Amino acid sequence: MELAQVRLLVSDFPACYRFYGEVLGLKPQSGFENGPYEKFSPALGSAGIALQDRAMMAEVLGELADDPDGHRSLVVLRVDDLDRYCEEITGRGAVLEHGPALMTERMRAAHLKDPEGNLVELQEWLLLGG
């Protein structure tokens, strides 16, 4: 078994497309800015984040027709230099909810939300002290 992607169901597809592509800097697979589906990949690794129009999935599973209440996901992205990356993305319109700050002795993190309210955690892994 292989994890292919994490897929987020969204109502405002163009806003989310812009957030993951232009603000966070992930690479879109096909360039379909209006959906109903797009996969985004980071520069490294094989995992990806995909967006799917919520209305399309509601046709398959009726309970998805309503917008979610509360947080239903947390997307985690690892970056090498958290401060630099946060400076870059805030310059492109991202709004940080928290951080960058130490989360544990081995990790710093910052948190923000995409246009649908999905939480995004940016992590910088710290080297263990010798």
DSSP file with accessible surface (Angstrom, degrees, kcal/mol):
  #  RESIDUE AA STRUCTURE BP1 BP2  ACC     N-H-->O    O-->H-N    N-H-->O    O-->H-N    TCO  KAPPA ALPHA  PHI   PSI    X-CA   Y-CA   Z-CA
    1    1 A M              0   0  245      0, 0.0     2,-0.4     0, 0.0     0, 0.0   0.000 360.0 360.0 360.0 143.4    0.0    0.0    0.0
    2    2 A E        -     0   0  153      0, 0.0     2,-0.6     0, 0.0     0, 0.0  -0.998 360.0-122.0-135.0 135.8    1.2    3.5   -0.8
    3    3 A L        -     0   0  119     -2,-0.4     3,-0.1     1,-0.2     0, 0.0  -0.666  29.0-178.1 -74.7 119.1   -0.2    6.9    0.3
    4    4 A A        -     0   0   61     -2,-0.6    44,-0.3     1,-0.3     2,-0.3   0.867  54.4 -40.2 -87.3 -42.2   -1.1    8.7   -2.9
    5    5 A Q        -     0   0   36     42,-0.2     2,-0.5     2,-0.0    -1,-0.3  -0.976  44.0-111.2-172.6 164.1   -2.3   12.0   -1.5
    6    6 A V  E     -a   49   0A  74     42,-2.0    44,-3.1    -2,-0.3     2,-0.5  -0.964  38.3-155.0-106.3 128.0   -4.3   13.8    1.1
    7    7 A R  E     -a   50   0A 118     -2,-0.5     2,-0.5    42,-0.2    44,-0.2  -0.919   5.0-157.4-113.2 129.1   -7.4   15.3   -0.5
    8    8 A L  E     -a   51   0A   7     42,-3.2    44,-2.4    -2,-0.5     2,-0.6  -0.887  13.3-138.2-103.3 131.8   -9.2   18.3    0.8
    9    9 A L  E     -a   52   0A  41     -2,-0.5     2,-0.3    42,-0.2    44,-0.2  -0.793  32.5-178.6 -88.6 123.8  -12.9   19.0   -0.1
   10   10 A V  E     -a   53   0A   0     42,-2.5    44,-3.4    -2,-0.6    45,-0.4  -0.912  33.8-160.6-129.1 151.6  -13.3   22.7   -0.8
   11   11 A S  S    S+     0   0   52     -2,-0.3     2,-0.9     1,-0.2    -1,-0.1   0.777  93.0  49.6 -96.7 -36.2  -16.2   25.0   -1.7
   12   12 A D     >  +     0   0   80      1,-0.2     4,-2.0     2,-0.1     5,-0.2  -0.700  69.0 173.0-105.1  80.4  -14.1   27.9   -3.1
   13   13 A F  H  > S+     0   0    3     -2,-0.9     4,-3.0     1,-0.2     5,-0.2   0.917  72.4  51.6 -58.8 -49.2  -11.8   26.0   -5.4
   14   14 A P  H  > S+     0   0   58      0, 0.0     4,-2.3     0, 0.0    -1,-0.2   0.902 110.6  49.1 -58.9 -39.1  -10.1   29.0   -7.1
   15   15 A A  H  > S+     0   0   27      1,-0.2     4,-2.1     2,-0.2    -2,-0.2   0.918 114.7  44.3 -65.9 -41.7   -9.2   30.6   -3.8
   16   16 A C  H  X S+     0   0    0     -4,-2.0     4,-2.6     2,-0.2     5,-0.3   0.887 110.5  55.1 -69.6 -38.7   -7.7   27.3   -2.5
   17   17 A Y  H  X S+     0   0   18     -4,-3.0     4,-2.4    16,-0.2     5,-0.4   0.946 110.4  46.1 -56.6 -48.0   -5.9   26.7   -5.8
   18   18 A R  H  X>S+     0   0  110     -4,-2.3     4,-2.0    -5,-0.2     5,-1.8   0.920 111.7  52.4 -62.4 -42.9   -4.3   30.1   -5.4
   19   19 A F  I  <>S+     0   0   11     -4,-2.1     5,-2.9     3,-0.2     6,-0.3   0.953 115.8  37.2 -59.7 -52.8   -3.4   29.5   -1.8
   20   20 A Y  I  <5S+     0   0    0     -4,-2.6     6,-2.4     3,-0.2    -1,-0.2   0.870 128.6  34.6 -72.1 -34.0   -1.6   26.1   -2.3
   21   21 A G  I  <5S+     0   0   15     -4,-2.4     4,-0.3    -5,-0.3    -3,-0.2   0.959 131.5  21.6 -84.2 -56.8   -0.1   27.1   -5.6
   22   22 A E  I  <5S+     0   0  108     -4,-2.0    -3,-0.2    -5,-0.4    -2,-0.1   0.887 130.4  37.0 -84.7 -41.4    0.8   30.8   -5.4
   23   23 A V  I   <S+     0   0    2     -5,-1.8    -3,-0.2    -4,-0.3    -4,-0.2   0.966 129.2  29.5 -79.0 -53.9    1.0   31.4   -1.6
   24   24 A L  S   <S-     0   0    3     -5,-2.9    -4,-0.2    -6,-0.2    -3,-0.1   0.714 102.2-129.4 -80.6 -19.1    2.5   28.2   -0.4
   25   25 A G        +     0   0   50     -6,-0.3    -4,-0.2    -4,-0.3     2,-0.2   0.719  49.7 154.1  81.7  21.8    4.5   27.6   -3.6
   26   26 A L        -     0   0   14     -6,-2.4    -1,-0.2    16,-0.1    -2,-0.1  -0.546  47.5-111.5 -80.7 152.6    3.4   24.0   -4.3
   27   27 A K  E     -B   41   0A 156     14,-2.9    14,-2.1    -2,-0.2     2,-0.1  -0.719  25.1-136.7 -91.0 121.4    3.4   22.8   -7.9
   28   28 A P  E     -B   40   0A  41      0, 0.0    12,-0.2     0, 0.0    10,-0.0  -0.475   6.1-143.1 -73.9 147.1    0.0   22.1   -9.5
   29   29 A Q  S    S+     0   0  129     10,-2.3    11,-0.1    -2,-0.1     9,-0.1   0.895  88.6   5.0 -76.9 -42.4   -0.2   19.0  -11.6
   30   30 A S  S    S-     0   0   56      9,-0.2     3,-0.1     2,-0.1    -1,-0.1   0.654  87.7-120.6-122.1 -22.8   -2.5   20.2  -14.4
   31   31 A G        +     0   0   36      1,-0.2     2,-1.7     2,-0.0     3,-0.1   0.657  54.0 151.4  87.7  17.8   -3.2   23.9  -14.0
   32   32 A F    >   +     0   0  128      1,-0.2     3,-1.8     5,-0.2    -1,-0.2  -0.581  17.7 178.5 -83.7  85.0   -7.0   23.5  -13.7
   33   33 A E  T 3  S+     0   0  114     -2,-1.7   -16,-0.2     1,-0.3    -1,-0.2   0.716  76.9  47.0 -63.6 -23.7   -7.5   26.7  -11.6
   34   34 A N  T 3  S+     0   0  127      1,-0.3    -1,-0.3    -3,-0.1   -21,-0.1   0.284  98.4 175.3-103.7   9.7  -11.3   26.3  -11.4
   35   35 A G    <   -     0   0   18     -3,-1.8    -1,-0.3     2,-0.1    17,-0.1  -0.271  62.5-167.9  79.2-163.1  -11.3   22.6  -10.6
   36   36 A P  S    S+     0   0   65      0, 0.0    17,-2.6     0, 0.0     2,-0.3  -0.992  96.0   5.4 -86.7   1.5  -13.0   20.3   -9.9
   37   37 A Y  E     + C   0  52A  65     15,-0.2     2,-0.3    -5,-0.1    15,-0.2  -1.000  58.4 163.9-147.6 144.7   -9.7   18.6   -9.0
   38   38 A E  E     - C   0  51A   0     13,-1.9    13,-3.1    -2,-0.3     2,-0.4  -0.938  21.1-147.5-159.2 139.1   -6.0   19.4   -8.7
   39   39 A K  E     - C   0  50A  39     -2,-0.3   -10,-2.3    11,-0.3     2,-0.4  -0.914  13.8-160.3-106.9 137.9   -3.0   17.8   -7.1
   40   40 A F  E     -BC  28  49A   0      9,-3.6     9,-2.3    -2,-0.4   -19,-0.0  -0.931   5.6-165.5-117.1 141.0   -0.2   19.9   -5.7
   41   41 A S  E     -B   27   0A  37    -14,-2.1   -14,-2.9    -2,-0.4     7,-0.1  -0.969  15.7-130.2-127.5 143.2    3.3   18.6   -5.0
   42   42 A P        -     0   0   51      0, 0.0   -16,-0.1     0, 0.0   -17,-0.1  -0.314  37.2-102.2 -77.8 171.5    6.2   20.0   -3.0
   43   43 A A  S    S+     0   0  108     -2,-0.1     2,-0.3     1,-0.0   -17,-0.0   0.828 106.3  41.8 -64.9 -30.5    9.7   20.2   -4.6
   44   44 A L  S    S+     0   0  128      3,-0.0     3,-0.1     2,-0.0    -1,-0.0  -0.878  99.1  23.9-120.0 151.3   10.8   17.1   -2.6
   45   45 A G  S    S-     0   0   71     -2,-0.3     0, 0.0     1,-0.1     0, 0.0  -0.042  73.5-101.7  87.1 168.6    9.1   13.8   -1.8
   46   46 A S  S    S+     0   0   94     -5,-0.1    -1,-0.1     2,-0.1     2,-0.0   0.575  83.4 101.2-106.8 -12.5    6.3   12.0   -3.5
   47   47 A A        -     0   0   52     -3,-0.1     2,-0.3   -42,-0.1   -42,-0.2  -0.349  51.7-172.4 -71.9 154.8    3.3   12.8   -1.3
   48   48 A G        -     0   0    6    -44,-0.3   -42,-2.0    -7,-0.1     2,-0.5  -0.939  25.0-126.7-143.3 167.5    0.9   15.5   -2.5
   49   49 A I  E     -aC   6  40A  12     -9,-2.3    -9,-3.6    -2,-0.3     2,-0.4  -0.968  28.3-165.9-114.7 130.4   -2.1   17.5   -1.5
   50   50 A A  E     -aC   7  39A   0    -44,-3.1   -42,-3.2    -2,-0.5     2,-0.4  -0.900   9.4-148.8-118.2 149.2   -5.1   17.5   -3.7
   51   51 A L  E     -aC   8  38A   0    -13,-3.1   -13,-1.9    -2,-0.4     2,-0.4  -0.922  14.5-176.2-110.6 141.1   -8.2   19.7   -3.8
   52   52 A Q  E     -aC   9  37A  13    -44,-2.4   -42,-2.5    -2,-0.4   -15,-0.2  -0.999  34.6-106.6-137.4 136.2  -11.6   18.5   -4.9
   53   53 A D  E  >  -a   10   0A  39    -17,-2.6     4,-1.5    -2,-0.4     3,-0.4  -0.408  24.1-141.8 -60.8 126.1  -14.7   20.5   -5.3
   54   54 A R  H  > S+     0   0   17    -44,-3.4     4,-2.2     1,-0.2     5,-0.2   0.887  99.1  57.5 -59.1 -39.5  -17.0   19.7   -2.4
   55   55 A A  H  > S+     0   0   60    -45,-0.4     4,-1.1     1,-0.2    -1,-0.2   0.875 102.5  55.2 -62.5 -35.4  -20.1   19.8   -4.6
   56   56 A M  H  > S+     0   0   80     -3,-0.4     4,-0.6     1,-0.2     3,-0.5   0.931 111.3  42.9 -64.4 -44.3  -18.7   17.1   -6.9
   57   57 A M  H >X S+     0   0   41     -4,-1.5     4,-3.2     1,-0.2     3,-0.9   0.819 104.7  65.1 -72.4 -27.2  -18.2   14.7   -4.0
   58   58 A A  H 3< S+     0   0   19     -4,-2.2    -1,-0.2     1,-0.3     7,-0.2   0.813  94.0  61.1 -64.8 -27.0  -21.6   15.6   -2.5
   59   59 A E  H 3< S+     0   0  170     -4,-1.1    -1,-0.3    -3,-0.5     3,-0.2   0.821 114.1  35.5 -65.6 -28.8  -23.1   14.0   -5.7
   60   60 A V  H << S+     0   0  107     -3,-0.9     2,-0.5    -4,-0.6    -2,-0.2   0.884 131.9  26.9 -88.5 -46.7  -21.5   10.8   -4.6
   61   61 A L  S >< S-     0   0   77     -4,-3.2     3,-2.1     1,-0.1    -1,-0.3  -0.905  71.6-158.8-122.5 100.5  -21.9   11.1   -0.8
   62   62 A G  G >  S+     0   0   55     -2,-0.5     3,-1.8     1,-0.3     4,-0.2   0.758  83.9  69.1 -53.4 -30.5  -24.9   13.3    0.1
   63   63 A E  G 3  S+     0   0  146      1,-0.3     3,-0.5     2,-0.1    -1,-0.3   0.662  88.7  67.0 -69.6 -10.0  -23.7   14.1    3.6
   64   64 A L  G <  S+     0   0   23     -3,-2.1    -1,-0.3     1,-0.2    -6,-0.2   0.450  72.7  93.9 -86.4   1.8  -20.9   16.2    2.1
   65   65 A A  S <  S+     0   0   64     -3,-1.8    -1,-0.2    -7,-0.2     2,-0.2   0.867  74.3  68.9 -65.1 -35.6  -23.3   18.8    0.7
   66   66 A D  S    S-     0   0  131     -3,-0.5     3,-0.1    -4,-0.2     0, 0.0  -0.534  95.2-103.4 -84.3 149.9  -23.1   21.1    3.8
   67   67 A D        -     0   0  112     -2,-0.2    -1,-0.1     1,-0.1    -2,-0.1  -0.421  48.5 -99.3 -65.6 145.6  -19.9   23.1    4.6
   68   68 A P        -     0   0   42      0, 0.0     2,-0.6     0, 0.0    -1,-0.1  -0.289  26.4-135.9 -67.6 154.6  -18.0   21.5    7.5
   69   69 A D        -     0   0  153     -3,-0.1     2,-0.1     2,-0.1    -3,-0.0  -0.954  69.5  -9.7-112.1 116.2  -18.3   22.8   11.0
   70   70 A G  S    S-     0   0   53     -2,-0.6     2,-0.3     2,-0.0     0, 0.0  -0.222 107.8 -35.2  87.7 178.6  -15.0   23.1   12.8
   71   71 A H        +     0   0  108      1,-0.1    47,-0.1    -2,-0.1     3,-0.1  -0.586  50.4 169.2 -79.5 132.9  -11.6   21.8   11.8
   72   72 A R        +     0   0  161     -2,-0.3     2,-0.3     1,-0.2    -1,-0.1   0.379  62.0  28.9-119.9  -3.8  -11.5   18.5    9.9
   73   73 A S        -     0   0   31      2,-0.0    46,-1.2   -65,-0.0     2,-0.3  -0.991  49.7-158.4-152.9 161.3   -7.9   18.4    8.7
   74   74 A L  E     -d  119   0B  89     -2,-0.3     2,-0.5    44,-0.1    46,-0.2  -0.916  15.1-157.8-142.8 112.0   -4.4   19.5    9.4
   75   75 A V  E     -d  120   0B   9     44,-2.8    46,-3.4    -2,-0.3     2,-0.5  -0.811  11.2-158.3 -90.4 130.7   -2.0   19.6    6.5
   76   76 A V  E     -d  121   0B  68     -2,-0.5     2,-0.4    44,-0.2    46,-0.2  -0.956  11.4-178.6-117.4 126.8    1.7   19.4    7.6
   77   77 A L  E     -d  122   0B  26     44,-2.8    46,-2.9    -2,-0.5     2,-0.4  -0.983  17.4-143.1-123.4 132.4    4.5   20.7    5.5
   78   78 A R  E     -d  123   0B 118     -2,-0.4     2,-0.3    44,-0.2    46,-0.2  -0.807  21.1-178.0 -95.1 134.2    8.2   20.4    6.5
   79   79 A V        -     0   0   21     44,-3.2    46,-0.4    -2,-0.4     3,-0.3  -0.915  29.6-135.3-127.4 156.4   10.5   23.3    5.5
   80   80 A D  S    S+     0   0  115     -2,-0.3     2,-0.5     1,-0.3    -1,-0.1   0.856  99.0  27.9 -79.8 -36.7   14.2   23.8    6.0
   81   81 A D     >  -     0   0   64      1,-0.1     4,-2.6    42,-0.1    -1,-0.3  -0.850  66.8-175.8-130.4  94.7   14.1   27.4    7.2
   82   82 A L  H  > S+     0   0    0     -2,-0.5     4,-2.8    -3,-0.3     5,-0.2   0.893  82.5  51.0 -61.1 -43.7   10.8   28.2    8.8
   83   83 A D  H  > S+     0   0   83      2,-0.2     4,-2.1     1,-0.2    -1,-0.2   0.936 113.1  45.1 -62.0 -46.1   11.5   31.9    9.4
   84   84 A R  H  > S+     0   0  119      2,-0.2     4,-2.3     1,-0.2    -2,-0.2   0.935 114.5  48.3 -63.8 -45.0   12.5   32.5    5.8
   85   85 A Y  H  X S+     0   0   28     -4,-2.6     4,-2.8     1,-0.2     5,-0.2   0.923 111.1  50.3 -64.3 -42.1    9.6   30.5    4.4
   86   86 A C  H  X S+     0   0    6     -4,-2.8     4,-2.3    -5,-0.2     5,-0.2   0.898 109.9  51.0 -63.3 -38.5    7.1   32.3    6.7
   87   87 A E  H  X S+     0   0  149     -4,-2.1     4,-1.6    -5,-0.2    -1,-0.2   0.925 111.5  48.7 -63.2 -42.1    8.5   35.7    5.5
   88   88 A E  H  X S+     0   0   71     -4,-2.3     4,-0.7     1,-0.2    -2,-0.2   0.944 114.1  43.5 -62.8 -48.7    8.1   34.6    1.9
   89   89 A I  H ><>S+     0   0    0     -4,-2.8     5,-2.7     1,-0.2     3,-0.5   0.852 110.3  53.8 -74.3 -31.3    4.5   33.4    2.2
   90   90 A T  H ><5S+     0   0   61     -4,-2.3     3,-1.4    -5,-0.2    -1,-0.2   0.873 105.4  56.6 -67.9 -30.7    3.3   36.3    4.3
   91   91 A G  H 3<5S+     0   0   69     -4,-1.6    -1,-0.2     1,-0.3    -2,-0.2   0.731 106.9  50.0 -66.8 -20.8    4.7   38.5    1.5
   92   92 A R  T <<5S-     0   0   90     -4,-0.7    -1,-0.3    -3,-0.5    -2,-0.2   0.232 135.1 -84.2-101.3   9.3    2.4   36.6   -0.8
   93   93 A G  T < 5S+     0   0   50     -3,-1.4    -3,-0.2     1,-0.3    -2,-0.1   0.380  78.9 141.4 111.2  -5.4   -0.7   37.0    1.3
   94   94 A A      < -     0   0    9     -5,-2.7     2,-0.5    -6,-0.1    -1,-0.3  -0.413  38.2-148.8 -69.1 148.1   -0.6   34.3    3.9
   95   95 A V        -     0   0  103     18,-0.3    18,-0.6    -2,-0.1     2,-0.3  -0.974  11.4-139.8-120.0 115.7   -1.7   35.2    7.5
   96   96 A L  E     -E  112   0B  46     -2,-0.5    16,-0.3     1,-0.1     3,-0.1  -0.574  14.3-170.3 -76.9 134.8    0.0   33.3   10.3
   97   97 A E  E    S+     0   0B 113     14,-3.4     2,-0.3     1,-0.3    15,-0.2   0.703  75.7   3.8 -89.4 -27.6   -2.3   32.3   13.2
   98   98 A H  E    S-E  111   0B  81     13,-1.5    13,-2.5     3,-0.0    -1,-0.3  -0.971  90.8 -55.3-159.3 141.8    0.7   31.2   15.4
   99   99 A G  E     -     0   0B  30     -2,-0.3    11,-0.2     1,-0.3     2,-0.2  -0.203  25.5-128.2  83.1-172.5    4.5   31.2   15.2
  100  100 A P  E    S+     0   0B  41      0, 0.0     2,-0.3     0, 0.0    -1,-0.3   0.373  77.4 138.2 -65.1 139.5    7.1   30.6   14.1
  101  101 A A  E     -E  109   0B  33      8,-2.2     8,-3.0    -2,-0.2     2,-0.3  -0.985  61.0 -86.7-155.4 157.8    7.7   29.2   17.6
  102  102 A L  E     +E  108   0B 114     -2,-0.3     6,-0.3     6,-0.2     3,-0.1  -0.521  37.7 174.2 -68.4 126.7    9.3   26.3   19.3
  103  103 A M  E    S-     0   0B  85      4,-2.8     2,-0.3     1,-0.5     5,-0.2   0.766  70.3  -7.6-100.5 -43.4    6.8   23.4   19.6
  104  104 A T  E >  S-E  107   0B  74      3,-2.0     3,-1.1     0, 0.0    -1,-0.5  -0.864  84.1 -90.7-138.9 177.5    9.1   20.8   21.1
  105  105 A E  T 3  S+     0   0  168     -2,-0.3     3,-0.1     1,-0.2    -3,-0.0   0.708 128.4  39.7 -67.6 -14.4   12.8   20.7   21.7
  106  106 A R  T 3  S+     0   0  142      1,-0.2    20,-2.8    22,-0.1     2,-0.3   0.362 114.6  50.9-114.4   4.8   13.2   19.1   18.2
  107  107 A M  E <   -EF 104 125B  29     -3,-1.1    -4,-2.8    18,-0.2    -3,-2.0  -0.983  51.1-164.2-151.0 135.9   10.7   21.1   16.2
  108  108 A R  E     -EF 102 124B  46     16,-2.5    16,-2.6    -2,-0.3     2,-0.3  -0.856  24.9-177.2-107.0 151.2    9.6   24.7   15.4
  109  109 A A  E     -EF 101 123B   0     -8,-3.0    -8,-2.2    -2,-0.3     2,-0.3  -0.977  21.7-163.9-148.6 158.5    6.3   25.3   13.8
  110  110 A A  E     - F   0 122B   0     12,-1.8    12,-3.0    -2,-0.3     2,-0.4  -0.967  16.6-149.6-137.5 151.8    3.9   28.0   12.4
  111  111 A H  E     +EF  98 121B  33    -13,-2.5   -14,-3.4    -2,-0.3   -13,-1.5  -0.971  21.5 156.4-128.4 142.8    0.2   27.7   11.7
  112  112 A L  E     -EF  96 120B   0      8,-2.1     8,-3.0    -2,-0.4     2,-0.4  -0.893  31.0-119.9-149.1 174.2   -2.1   29.3    9.2
  113  113 A K  E     - F   0 119B  84    -18,-0.6   -18,-0.3    -2,-0.3     6,-0.2  -0.946  16.8-132.1-122.3 145.9   -5.4   28.5    7.5
  114  114 A D    >   -     0   0    7      4,-2.2     3,-2.2    -2,-0.4   -98,-0.1  -0.296  47.7 -85.6 -81.4 176.7   -6.3   28.1    3.9
  115  115 A P  T 3  S+     0   0   67      0, 0.0   -99,-0.1     0, 0.0    -1,-0.1   0.730 131.0  51.7 -60.1 -18.8   -9.3   30.0    2.4
  116  116 A E  T 3  S-     0   0   51      2,-0.1  -100,-0.0  -104,-0.0  -101,-0.0   0.448 121.8-104.3 -93.4  -4.1  -11.6   27.2    3.5
  117  117 A G    <   +     0   0   26     -3,-2.2     2,-0.2     1,-0.3    -5,-0.0   0.489  68.5 150.7  93.7   2.4  -10.3   27.2    7.1
  118  118 A N        -     0   0   20    -47,-0.1    -4,-2.2     1,-0.1    -1,-0.3  -0.502  48.4-118.0 -66.8 136.0   -8.2   24.0    6.8
  119  119 A L  E     -dF  74 113B  42    -46,-1.2   -44,-2.8    -6,-0.2     2,-0.4  -0.559  26.6-164.9 -78.6 138.7   -5.3   24.2    9.2
  120  120 A V  E     -dF  75 112B   0     -8,-3.0    -8,-2.1    -2,-0.2     2,-0.5  -0.995   1.3-162.2-124.1 126.1   -1.8   24.2    7.8
  121  121 A E  E     -dF  76 111B  18    -46,-3.4   -44,-2.8    -2,-0.4     2,-0.5  -0.946   3.3-158.3-108.9 128.5    1.2   23.5   10.0
  122  122 A L  E     -dF  77 110B   0    -12,-3.0   -12,-1.8    -2,-0.5     2,-0.4  -0.927  16.7-164.3-103.7 125.8    4.7   24.4    8.8
  123  123 A Q  E     -dF  78 109B  29    -46,-2.9   -44,-3.2    -2,-0.5     2,-0.5  -0.905  18.8-168.2-116.2 142.5    7.4   22.5   10.6
  124  124 A E  E     - F   0 108B  33    -16,-2.6   -16,-2.5    -2,-0.4     2,-0.4  -0.992  21.7-143.5-122.1 115.5   11.2   23.0   10.8
  125  125 A W  E     - F   0 107B 154     -2,-0.5     2,-0.3   -46,-0.4   -18,-0.2  -0.691  14.5-143.8 -81.2 131.4   12.9   20.0   12.3
  126  126 A L        -     0   0   53    -20,-2.8     2,-0.1    -2,-0.4     3,-0.1  -0.731  18.0-111.4 -97.0 143.6   15.8   20.9   14.6
  127  127 A L        -     0   0  172     -2,-0.3     2,-0.2     1,-0.1    -1,-0.1  -0.430  38.4-104.6 -69.1 143.7   19.0   18.8   14.8
  128  128 A L        -     0   0  123     -2,-0.1     2,-0.1     1,-0.1    -1,-0.1  -0.519  37.4-116.8 -68.8 134.3   19.6   17.0   18.0
  129  129 A G              0   0   81     -2,-0.2    -1,-0.1     1,-0.1    -3,-0.0  -0.443 360.0 360.0 -72.4 144.2   22.2   18.7   20.2
  130  130 A G              0   0  130     -2,-0.1    -1,-0.1     0, 0.0    -2,-0.0   0.105 360.0 360.0-100.0 360.0   25.3   16.7   20.9
